[in-house]
């Protein structure tokens, strides 16, 4: 929260200086001679400037009000540490991303999303019991990652399944069910309840970070097609939460070890 407000301070200070500069140059024409940059760390050593602060104050109050807006209620602590191959917060995030993205994708393309794969590391905070505000969503997902739908081949899908089996990590998934043995070898793989062998190719909802090979998910490279939804994951979650009054989460063995 502090970092967000600090960043807003910088942006509005720059905006203020730019406006002053432009208005002062109306009668004279200046030619840019050189550009210099300097990184100034924000700390208590920077003297307080009441003039600048009075300009920023209305924006700060408006942003504070936006961040404090309550979206829904969470009845239990959600943490990505509470699970091995799947977590309640990961399942919730992947399911909600699918729920919000699918109508957008289907309207644009006429196709349906087969399943969702996000990354475990993209979840940066817990969701405590109580009201879930916009600020909470920013804390859980502070990055600017956007949702994309990637069409991949059977070969790429096999690479993905191999990766997930070896990683044994609770990467958020939705629409996909996997069962692996203790060595990470795949035993069962279904999409929307159907065997993956029934699919010629796969429409996968993910984010632009993974599309570009983040977390070593290179199987998204050279896809058949990519559809950008122009939708940040954080914004999709906020939009989804605004339509609900309570977070509903569960563990449903969508990614599990073979216990036989």
PyMOL commands that set and color helices and strands:
alter all, ss='L'
color gray80, all
select helices_A, chain A and resi 2-24+50-67+88-109+120-122+134-140+154-167+196-198+208-211+214-216+218-220+233-241
alter helices_A, ss='H'
color red, helices_A
select strands_A, chain A and resi 70-74+115-117+130-133+146-153+173-174+176-180+186-191+194-195+201-207+225-232+255-257
alter strands_A, ss='S'
color yellow, strands_A
deselect
rebuild
show_as cartoon
